[in-house]
Structure formats: C-alpha cells, structure tokens
Amino acid sequence: MHLYMVVMGEYMWNTIQVAVQGRSHVSNGIPCQDKTFVLEKDGCTVISLADGAGSAKYSHYGAEVVIQYACNNIAEHFNEYFQTQDGLAVKKQVLEGLLECLEITAQKYQCLISDLASTLLLVAVKDSRYILLHIGDGVIGYKKDDAMLVASRPDNGEFANTTVFVTSSAALGAMRLIKGSLGKINGFVLMSDGSESCLYQKRENRLAPIIKSIIEYMGILQLDKVQDMVEHIFMDLVVKKTADDCSIVVMTWNAGNGGFESLPNSEKIELLRLKCESESAKKRLKRYEAILSFLKTERTLYDIARYLYMAKQIKKVQMYVDTLLELNFIEQNGNKYKTMMV
C-alpha cells in the first residue's frame, strides 16, 4: 500500500497504489498475487498492475517481475515506442523482454514459466503523451474533463472466468497497445479483476462513481489521507465483495497543485454536494471555504462558530463540520478539528 508523487516540469503526477490479500488467500495461506508498481524514469511516469494467476504456484513472483520489467522498459523506450507506426513490432519487443525475464525467474525457482503466469496493465505518461498496455482481465480507466471513461476492458478469453496471461500462447494477439495525447485527460486508474466486482459495472462498461471521487480527492486532499481513505474502502467494502485479491493504482495530474482553493465554484459545489449553483448554495460554499481556511490549524467547534460570527448558532455550525468530516475534508482530534486539504 503506497503513495507516490512526482513533479515533471509543468506536470505533477500523484499516485496511490493498494493491493490487498483476498479472503480465500488469507484462509489458505496463499500470498497476495496482485502486485502494483510506480516508476519515474527518464522524464516518464509509469504505473503498472499485475494479477497473478490463482492456479500458478509462483504467480506472485511472476507478477512482480512483469510489472518491474514493463515499467522500466516502457520508460526507457517511450519515445521510440510512441513514434513507431508498427504497433505489432512494439508488442513483440515488449513481450519478448517479459518472457526472457520470466525464463530467468523460472530457472531461479526451478519451475515452469506457466507457474509465473499473470496479467499486465500499464499506463506511461511523458510530457503530454501516453502509452497504455493491457494483457488479460482487469480494467484501465481514465478521467477526461469531468467524465470517467474506460480505455481497456477485461479480456476473459473464449470462456467466462478465464483470461489471457503474459505467459499464454495468445498473449501477443491479445495485447492491447494504445497511444495518444493527453489533451483533457487528467487521471488514470488500473484495477485487477478482484476490484472489478465492486468498482466496475461490466454490463454497462462503467466505472463506479467512487473512482472519480478518489481522483478528485487526490487533487485537493493531502495524499497520505487519500491513501488511508482508499485502504479503508478496500478493507471495509471491496474485499467483502470477493474472495480474490484486490488491487488498484490511481494516477492524477495536478497542474500547479492549487488544491481546493484553485477549483472553480461549480466543482467546489459538486464536491461539497451542494447540488446546484443557487444563491443559497453559494452562501453555504463561502462558509465551507471559511471553515476550511480557518482549520489550517486545529480549532474547536466554538472557535469555528466565533470565527463565522455564529456563536449563537452552534448546532448549525456543527452541521457544517459534520458534513466536512463525512467528506473527509477535515479530521477530528479530541474536541479539535483540522483541514486535510492541500
């Protein structure tokens, strides 16, 4: 469970990554076979996720090897891969390197290469360009303007509950390679099939609303607080929906990292769930903004009420504070409150 932040010129990329052992693996003493990795190299930021095959004895080792090799390879060859028009040649080069690393790992553990089987999901960004790679199930999504979209759906092969792995004979044909310019894209998400059960609606090909909230929170809240929030979501919600391992990697772009204060009022109103831009909503927004600014240092409820000239309306002030607590915009320590905003 990790968080990561990298600044590249005018671009700032924040990432969080969570991998949680599934209930069935806990009860059977099987290690978590989902692996995640983040790399910043040669001006390129790469996020990756691999889901080790449940039937493969050493798939957790294979998943680890796959994500580390893939991230390094894409970072080192980003310009070359992006510029070439021959997508098949790029796929072959990446896959050959992956299989060579897995052969070495198979020799190390004296096992078959199939014992190291895993999927692979990857997003690499450099300057204003991106490259996506996907083999197998799991989902790659992205946020463009205010919309959450799916870039690559799960590949479950010919039959339900099956998929293609890096070690499969069909891997080259199944590998998806997507390249493009970021434009108005400001976030990416990778998730394993274990996370799909709760965070992806397969029939509608739609990501759960909480994914958009996580991406937005990463732009306005302290990154370690968002990391804690996502870990709690996984432990309290996601892992209860499946027996499988669950993992996610989220990557967001924040130009200037202006945080909540830099957002337009329309976005602030939406994040605070004020529903509309009426005069009433704008008035309440000003109070929320005042509270968040005031709580850059710890304050009591009475301190807040006095600051708002609402000392005789303490119950109303409590409602504002309770809403901010529910949204995880502030935290409580005893009888004092403090903002979690950046």
C-alpha positions in Angstrom: 0.0 0.0 0.0 1.9 3.0 -1.2 1.5 6.7 -2.3 3.8 8.4 -4.7 4.2 12.0 -6.0 6.5 13.1 -8.9 6.9 16.6 -10.4 8.0 16.8 -14.0 8.4 20.3 -15.4 4.9 21.8 -15.6 3.3 18.4 -14.8 2.6 17.0 -11.4 1.6 13.4 -11.1 0.2 12.0 -7.8 -0.3 8.2 -7.5 -1.6 5.9 -4.9 -1.5 2.1 -5.0 -3.2 -0.5 -2.9 -3.0 -4.3 -3.1 -5.0 -6.4 -0.6 -4.8 -10.1 0.0 -8.1 -11.9 -0.8 -10.2 -13.7 1.9 -9.6 -17.1 0.3 -5.9 -16.5 0.1 -5.8 -15.4 3.8 -7.6 -18.6 4.9 -5.5 -20.9 2.7 -2.1 -19.2 3.5 -1.6 -18.1 -0.1 0.4 -14.8 -0.6 -1.2 -11.8 -2.3 -0.8 -12.5 -6.0 -1.8 -8.9 -7.1 1.2 -6.6 -7.5 1.5 -2.9 -8.2 4.4 -0.6 -9.1 5.1 3.0 -9.9 8.2 4.3 -11.6 9.6 7.7 -12.6 12.4 7.5 -15.0 13.8 9.5 -17.9 11.1 12.1 -17.6 8.4 9.3 -17.8 5.9 8.3 -15.1 4.7 4.8 -15.3 2.1 2.9 -13.2 1.5 -0.8 -13.5 -0.5 -3.7 -12.0 -0.3 -7.4 -12.5 -2.7 -10.1 -11.2 -1.0 -13.4 -10.7 -3.0 -16.5 -11.9 -4.6 -18.3 -9.0 -3.7 -21.7 -10.5 0.0 -20.8 -10.9 2.1 -21.7 -7.9 4.6 -18.8 -8.2 2.5 -16.2 -9.9 3.2 -13.6 -7.2 6.9 -13.8 -8.2 5.9 -13.6 -11.9 3.6 -10.6 -11.3 6.4 -8.8 -9.5 8.9 -9.4 -12.4 6.4 -8.4 -15.1 5.5 -5.0 -13.6 9.1 -4.0 -12.8 10.4 -5.0 -16.2 7.5 -3.5 -18.1 7.7 -0.1 -16.3 11.5 0.1 -16.9 11.2 -1.0 -20.5 8.5 1.5 -21.4 10.2 4.4 -19.6 13.5 3.7 -21.4 11.9 3.3 -24.8 8.9 5.6 -24.5 9.9 8.0 -27.4 10.8 5.1 -29.7 7.6 3.2 -28.9 5.4 6.2 -29.3 6.8 7.3 -32.6 6.9 3.9 -34.4 4.0 3.2 -36.6 4.4 -0.6 -36.3 2.4 -1.4 -33.2 3.0 -5.2 -33.7 6.8 -4.7 -33.5 6.4 -2.8 -30.2 4.2 -5.5 -28.8 6.7 -8.2 -29.9 9.7 -6.3 -28.3 7.9 -5.8 -25.0 6.6 -9.4 -24.8 10.0 -10.9 -25.7 11.6 -9.0 -22.9 8.9 -10.0 -20.5 9.3 -13.7 -21.4 13.1 -13.5 -21.1 12.8 -12.2 -17.6 10.2 -14.8 -16.7 12.5 -17.6 -18.1 15.3 -16.4 -15.8 12.8 -16.3 -12.8 11.6 -19.8 -13.7 15.2 -21.1 -13.5 15.7 -19.3 -10.2 12.6 -21.1 -8.6 13.1 -24.3 -10.7 9.6 -24.1 -12.0 7.8 -23.9 -15.4 7.2 -20.4 -16.9 3.5 -21.1 -16.7 3.9 -21.2 -12.9 4.6 -17.5 -13.1 1.5 -16.5 -15.1 0.0 -13.1 -14.6 -1.9 -10.4 -16.4 -0.4 -6.9 -17.1 -1.9 -3.4 -17.0 0.3 -0.3 -17.6 0.0 3.4 -18.2 3.0 5.5 -19.1 3.0 9.3 -19.4 5.7 11.6 -20.7 5.2 15.3 -21.4 1.7 15.4 -23.0 1.7 11.8 -24.4 0.6 8.5 -23.0 1.0 4.8 -23.8 -1.3 2.0 -22.4 -0.5 -1.7 -22.4 -3.0 -4.4 -21.4 -2.9 -8.2 -21.4 -5.7 -10.1 -19.7 -8.5 -9.1 -17.4 -8.7 -6.1 -15.2 -9.7 -2.6 -16.3 -7.8 0.6 -17.4 -9.9 3.7 -17.0 -9.3 7.5 -17.3 -10.9 10.8 -16.4 -11.3 13.3 -19.2 -12.7 16.7 -18.2 -15.5 15.6 -15.7 -16.2 12.2 -17.2 -14.9 8.8 -16.2 -14.3 6.5 -19.2 -12.9 3.0 -19.9 -9.9 2.7 -22.1 -9.5 -1.0 -22.0 -12.0 -3.6 -20.8 -11.3 -7.0 -19.3 -10.2 -9.8 -21.7 -11.7 -13.0 -20.5 -10.8 -15.1 -23.5 -13.3 -17.5 -25.0 -14.9 -18.6 -21.8 -16.3 -16.9 -18.6 -13.9 -16.9 -15.7 -10.8 -17.3 -17.9 -8.3 -14.8 -19.2 -5.1 -14.4 -21.1 -1.8 -14.2 -19.3 1.6 -12.8 -20.3 2.8 -16.4 -20.5 -0.1 -17.6 -22.7 0.5 -18.5 -26.3 -2.2 -16.0 -27.2 -0.5 -13.1 -25.3 0.8 -11.3 -28.4 -2.5 -11.3 -30.2 -4.4 -10.3 -27.0 -2.0 -7.5 -26.0 -3.6 -4.1 -26.4 -1.3 -1.1 -27.2 -2.9 2.3 -27.1 -1.1 5.6 -27.7 -2.3 9.2 -27.7 -2.1 12.8 -26.5 -3.4 13.6 -23.0 -5.4 16.6 -24.1 -8.0 17.0 -21.3 -7.2 13.6 -19.7 -6.3 14.3 -16.0 -6.3 10.9 -14.4 -5.9 7.2 -15.0 -6.8 4.1 -13.0 -5.8 0.4 -13.1 -7.7 -2.3 -11.3 -7.5 -6.1 -11.1 -10.4 -8.4 -11.6 -10.9 -8.7 -7.9 -11.5 -5.0 -7.6 -13.8 -5.2 -10.7 -16.5 -6.9 -8.6 -17.1 -3.8 -6.7 -15.7 -0.9 -8.7 -16.6 -1.7 -12.3 -20.0 -2.4 -13.9 -19.2 -4.9 -16.7 -22.5 -4.9 -18.5 -22.6 -1.1 -18.8 -18.8 -0.9 -19.1 -18.8 1.8 -16.5 -16.5 2.6 -13.5 -18.0 3.1 -10.1 -18.5 6.7 -9.0 -16.1 6.3 -6.1 -13.2 6.1 -8.7 -14.0 9.7 -9.9 -14.2 10.8 -6.2 -10.8 9.3 -5.5 -9.2 11.1 -8.4 -10.8 14.4 -7.4 -9.7 13.9 -3.8 -6.1 13.3 -4.9 -6.1 16.9 -6.3 -7.4 18.6 -3.1 -6.6 16.4 -0.1 -3.2 15.5 1.4 -2.1 12.4 -0.5 -1.5 10.3 2.6 -5.1 11.0 3.7 -6.4 9.8 0.4 -4.2 6.7 0.6 -5.7 5.9 4.0 -9.2 6.5 2.7 -8.7 4.1 -0.2 -7.2 1.5 2.0 -10.2 1.7 4.3 -12.6 1.5 1.2 -10.8 -1.7 0.2 -10.7 -3.3 3.6 -14.3 -2.3 4.6 -16.0 -2.7 1.2 -14.1 -4.2 -1.7 -12.6 -7.3 -0.1 -16.0 -8.3 1.3 -17.5 -8.5 -2.3 -15.0 -11.1 -3.5 -12.7 -13.8 -2.2 -10.0 -12.8 -4.7 -7.0 -10.4 -4.2 -7.9 -6.8 -4.9 -5.7 -4.0 -6.2 -5.8 -0.6 -7.7 -3.4 2.1 -8.9 -4.6 5.7 -9.4 -2.6 8.4 -11.2 -3.7 12.1 -11.3 -2.4 15.2 -12.9 -2.5 18.5 -11.0 -1.2 21.5 -12.9 0.2 23.8 -10.3 -1.2 21.7 -7.5 -3.6 24.6 -6.5 -5.8 22.3 -4.4 -9.3 23.1 -3.4 -8.9 26.8 -3.4 -7.9 26.8 -7.1 -11.1 25.0 -8.2 -14.0 26.8 -9.9 -17.0 27.3 -7.7 -19.0 24.8 -9.8 -16.6 22.0 -8.9 -16.4 23.1 -5.2 -20.2 23.0 -5.1 -20.3 19.5 -6.6 -17.6 18.2 -4.2 -19.5 19.6 -1.2 -22.7 18.0 -2.5 -24.5 21.3 -2.6 -26.4 20.2 -5.7 -26.8 23.4 -7.5 -25.3 26.9 -8.0 -28.2 28.8 -6.4 -27.6 31.8 -4.2 -28.2 29.6 -1.2 -25.5 27.1 -2.4 -23.1 29.9 -3.0 -23.7 31.3 0.5 -23.0 27.9 2.1 -20.0 27.5 -0.1 -18.5 30.7 1.3 -19.0 29.3 4.8 -17.4 26.0 4.0 -14.4 27.9 2.4 -14.1 30.0 5.5 -14.1 26.9 7.8 -11.5 25.1 5.7 -9.2 28.1 5.6 -9.7 28.6 9.4 -8.9 25.0 10.1 -5.3 25.1 8.7 -4.5 25.0 12.4 -6.5 22.9 15.0 -9.6 24.7 16.3 -12.6 23.8 18.5 -16.2 23.9 17.4 -16.7 27.1 19.4 -13.6 28.7 17.8 -15.2 28.0 14.4 -18.6 29.4 15.4 -17.0 32.6 16.7 -14.9 32.9 13.5 -18.1 32.7 11.5 -20.0 35.1 13.8 -22.3 32.2 14.6 -21.6 31.7 18.3 -25.4 31.5 18.9 -26.0 29.0 16.1 -23.6 26.3 17.3 -25.9 23.5 16.1 -25.9 24.9 12.6 -22.1 25.2 12.7 -21.9 21.5 13.9 -23.9 20.5 10.7 -21.2 22.2 8.5 -18.5 20.5 10.5 -20.2 17.1 10.3 -20.5 17.4 6.6 -16.8 18.1 6.2 -16.0 15.2 8.4 -18.2 12.9 6.4 -16.5 14.0 3.2 -13.1 13.5 4.8 -12.2 17.2 4.1 -11.3 17.6 7.8 -10.2 15.4 10.7 -11.1 15.4 14.4 -8.6 15.0 17.2 -10.5 15.1 20.5 -12.6 18.3 20.5 -10.5 19.9 17.8 -10.7 19.9 14.0 -8.1 20.4 11.3 -8.3 20.5 7.5 -6.9 17.7 5.3 -6.9 19.9 2.3 -3.6 20.8 0.5 
